Amino acid sequence: MKSIGLNSITMKKFKYWVQNNAILTILVFLVILMAALRTDTFFSVRNLLNILRQIAVIGIGACGMTMVMIGGNLDLSIGSLLSLCMVVPIMLQPRGVLFAIVATIIVGFIVGAINGFLIGKLKGNSLIITFGMLSIIQGITFLITGGFYQHGDPESIYAHIGKGFIYKIPIPVILFIVIAFLSFIILSRTVFGRSLYITGGNSYAALASGINTNNIKMLSYIMLGVFVAIGGIIKSSMIDSAQPTAGSGFEFDVITAVVLGGTSLLGGIGTIWGTLIGVILLGVISNSMVLIGLPFPLQLAVKGAILIAAVYYDSFIRGRRFEV
Amino acid sequence: MENLNLLLEMKNITKSFPGVKALNDANFSLYKGEVHALVGENGAGKSTLIKILSGFYKKDKGEILFENKVVEISNPKKSIELGISIIYQEIIAVPYISVSENILLANRPVNKLGIISWKSMKDKTLEILNQLNINLPVDELVINLSTAQKQMVEIAKALSLNSKIVIMDEPSASLTKDEIKILFDIIRKIKERGVSVIYISHRLEEIFEIADRVTVLRDGKDIISKKLKDTNNDEIIKYMIGRDLENMYKDKHLKKTDKVILEIKDFYKNRVFKDINFKLYEGEILGFAGLVGSGRSELVNTIFGIIKKDKGKIFIYEKEKNIRNPLDAIKEGIGLIPEERKSQALILDLAVDQNITAASLKKISRLGFLSRFREKQLSMKYIKELNIKTPKLSQKIAFLSGGNQQKVIIARWLALNPRILILDEPTRGIDVGSKAEIHKLITEFANKGTSIIMISSEMNEVIKMCNRILVMKNGEIVNCLNDEDVNEESILRSMTGIKNNH
């Protein structure tokens, strides 16, 4: 009995590739599935652009979070930071667009530095510290807005950031690509990036090798802070407004995407390419759930299940890595 | 008949771990009510033997007879059920509960409703303590007790479980002379009740005082079992060493100048080490011998800046240096290869070349950007020089053998051209072939002028490689042996006996 082609070398190589690129495979599979189920709506230009815009903000945050996680830490506060960085530029908009943008980025920088200081220098537990910061920043956001929804000016140049195009590509997407590329270079080609991997992989060895692990961690949090600030600018520009709670749940999406992309919760492992795929996959899943009309509560449940599955996948990968 | 009193018989026990045969056809027997001393060098197999007895390891081959019946000690619970208790060097009493709660941990007196009767607990505890003539405040939290008192709690606990065998692993290591006296009184008391004691210690004078018989282990095998009155100190040491000492001096590194490159003055860290003073000469290999727990690793980690010292000064070429962290140490040309390869040195998720260059990032970069070319160059250089076996530069280091992994760590430090290199147990857990290679490498660097400090618990290694040996015990340097005096016997004597001035 002849089994057609199943034992050929090509088949074996294919199986191996599938196993090692599981997430990418799932993504491709999903896209094919959606193509079959909702061909017209899924592949419409409008829908695809929509996905891309949604992904952009999460993706920018994910690039920063990837760095923090590679260093062995977490940041649960980025949800409130996003809200803050949406509210600030909208409120400062009347004083000048450039001023608003710069101020927001400085806010992101400062929050990142505070997190980095508490966790890096003072050796706080990143989970608890950033969880506390989540509340503090949310409080500050409520304070400066008085709890009110902020309106922006749809005629201003500012609106262009979120809704404009350059050569038919939405600006948010371009910004995402630029930041992803930058992050890629930083992680794979710089001393800082390498130090980050070493710090997350074995902090004792990093210390013993003369790496200043405190500074490295601090810097990763600052980068995340600045990236989230940019994300906030884009998002508030997309809708010309800012709710004080707009960023709620953002950390959830970002962390899910990063873990899906193969970055380990324990540190030392992760790539921008993987995060990119994770972000796209999450975006496609979210979009698909809307297109097939899944009720919102179920969408939430599905996303939760995905995060849990992603974490198990992480430890599975981690375990396999040391199977000699 | 003697056999009726034979409580335990371990026959032909063999136990292997990856790369190492810890016990090789070893035998051990124990009579009721005897105190039996178990001696041997580090690595002779003592701790493996008692771990098998206490159920933490499973023997590969052999038979265990308890009260003349064959038993399988498959887990610690089974061991306790048989009546075997073990008191470790590091006391594992639960610190935040009281003395009586610890002693009766496994059998608290409960009434019908399952509620603990605190009064009976107190009574029972006092009963046990009285039997041993021990005076302890039963309601005191264990964490507030001295080490000696904690030990007594452990012994009392063993009794409360009606143990037939009490294993004591280096019990006198952290006791004063008076406390040892009290300990021995307690041991004699439990002996009267028919309990047997397996007493592991390096202190031969104690063994002669308290034990009835002694078994010497060497290289995983029992060499001799004798009544202590039928033997003496010298004979036991001879059995512990037993090796052909002739061939140990080949390829010995002889070069050493008179220039002092490193001087450590008055190093002190509370409860870890004290009165540490020594000099390192240019081009020499200085060995640090001693038992586990003597403070050697902590000492070198402190010199390197990983641990903070309470007091002490460091001089390099007679200039005082302030080393607050590893970066300072590296700047002064010091390198440290840590003891625990996996947890302290290897960055398991990264590749071979990335591990080699981990401390040389400045060297292989320009303006903050890494140069792949320089990284490859640097790692290839050391892969060739140290004969590191790896299919490719980008191989994940987790997949290399222990010996090759260690070579990678050595390469990491060689890349910085240190003038002082500290090696903490450099060949632990490594196969014989790689071990020899690494020894050759170390000797080569010393010949080229690097000054080396080497910590090792392996007698052979320390004798073969070092010009001078400092022996540490309980956080102090107890002896300094120079070239001519360097031999196994003198090292063992230092580790087991009296303190000499150096």
HADDOCK unambig.tbl for C-alpha pairs under 7 A between the chains (distance, minus, plus):
assign (segid A and resid 189 and name CA) (segid B and resid 369 and name CA) 5.76 0.50 0.50
assign (segid A and resid 189 and name CA) (segid B and resid 370 and name CA) 5.34 0.50 0.50
assign (segid A and resid 190 and name CA) (segid B and resid 368 and name CA) 5.62 0.50 0.50
assign (segid A and resid 190 and name CA) (segid B and resid 369 and name CA) 4.29 0.50 0.50
assign (segid A and resid 190 and name CA) (segid B and resid 370 and name CA) 5.20 0.50 0.50
assign (segid A and resid 191 and name CA) (segid B and resid 361 and name CA) 6.32 0.50 0.50
assign (segid A and resid 191 and name CA) (segid B and resid 368 and name CA) 5.36 0.50 0.50
assign (segid A and resid 191 and name CA) (segid B and resid 369 and name CA) 5.93 0.50 0.50
assign (segid A and resid 191 and name CA) (segid B and resid 370 and name CA) 5.96 0.50 0.50
assign (segid A and resid 198 and name CA) (segid B and resid 347 and name CA) 6.63 0.50 0.50
assign (segid A and resid 201 and name CA) (segid B and resid 347 and name CA) 5.59 0.50 0.50
assign (segid A and resid 201 and name CA) (segid B and resid 348 and name CA) 6.99 0.50 0.50
assign (segid A and resid 201 and name CA) (segid B and resid 349 and name CA) 6.39 0.50 0.50
assign (segid A and resid 202 and name CA) (segid B and resid 347 and name CA) 5.54 0.50 0.50
assign (segid A and resid 204 and name CA) (segid B and resid 344 and name CA) 5.44 0.50 0.50
assign (segid A and resid 205 and name CA) (segid B and resid 344 and name CA) 5.20 0.50 0.50
assign (segid A and resid 205 and name CA) (segid B and resid 345 and name CA) 4.82 0.50 0.50
assign (segid A and resid 205 and name CA) (segid B and resid 346 and name CA) 6.93 0.50 0.50
assign (segid A and resid 207 and name CA) (segid B and resid 326 and name CA) 6.65 0.50 0.50
assign (segid A and resid 208 and name CA) (segid B and resid 326 and name CA) 5.52 0.50 0.50
assign (segid A and resid 209 and name CA) (segid B and resid 326 and name CA) 7.00 0.50 0.50
assign (segid A and resid 209 and name CA) (segid B and resid 358 and name CA) 6.51 0.50 0.50
assign (segid A and resid 209 and name CA) (segid B and resid 359 and name CA) 4.49 0.50 0.50
assign (segid A and resid 210 and name CA) (segid B and resid 326 and name CA) 5.32 0.50 0.50
assign (segid A and resid 210 and name CA) (segid B and resid 327 and name CA) 4.23 0.50 0.50
assign (segid A and resid 210 and name CA) (segid B and resid 330 and name CA) 6.95 0.50 0.50
assign (segid A and resid 210 and name CA) (segid B and resid 359 and name CA) 6.48 0.50 0.50
assign (segid A and resid 268 and name CA) (segid B and resid 349 and name CA) 6.41 0.50 0.50
assign (segid A and resid 269 and name CA) (segid B and resid 349 and name CA) 6.71 0.50 0.50
assign (segid A and resid 322 and name CA) (segid B and resid 398 and name CA) 6.44 0.50 0.50
assign (segid A and resid 324 and name CA) (segid B and resid 399 and name CA) 5.95 0.50 0.50
